[in-house]
Structures are given as structure tokens and as C-alpha cells.
Amino acid sequence: MKNTMNFSVALEMLHLGYSVRRQHWPIGTDITLQFPDTDSKMTQPYIYQSDIIGEACPAVLSNITLLATDWEISE
């Protein structure tokens, strides 16, 4: 079993540049923190979710997901 964390620690990992995932999510599905650059239409950092085929969209995390304690760093 991998070391897991709560979302507070997972959020810290996002700020350090890591992608994180829930332990039961399919490999390749994770969330990442994006910091806009000068070419971006976004003006604030945001979290996006990637799926197993590489598609990305804004992450909308449920209360259950935010309170979970099975977060891990994506490999």
C-alpha cells in the first residue's frame, strides 16, 4: 500500500508542482495546479483534471473527494 495523504497535504504537493490522484482513480487520472502565464486567458491559478487518454478539464471536486484520505502523488 502506498503512502496516502489528506487533501490538505495533497494541495501542498500541488503547490510544489506535483500531480496527485485518489488511490482508486485509474492510472493516468490525476489533478494538477496550473499557474497562468502571459499567454493565458486565466488570471488566477486553477486545478485541472487529466484523464487516461490525456484530455484535461477544470476539476470540480466533491466534498467526499476533498475529505478523502487516500490521496497520493501521481507517478
Steps between C-alpha positions, in 0.01 A plus 500: 500500500633843405531787744182701481407847616203724561410780258680766707829321442403422139440873444846574635639246251309675219665829599840327481429396141387140548186345355286303745228240474262298713623147556200341326510726192622335179870544429538816289213678673632775724473867590761771449531863601544736206654845536397730213771659289487815289336311210218357715148637516488383863624747760507282814645154570253216444483124541433286195436128467660276240353167394660179372498618136660835579191719483489781756220710649447716808479284811177508699565306818218373721494526879565126520808540281628803694462317832658175379824377654616282210678766292840413355757657272449391138779305339 
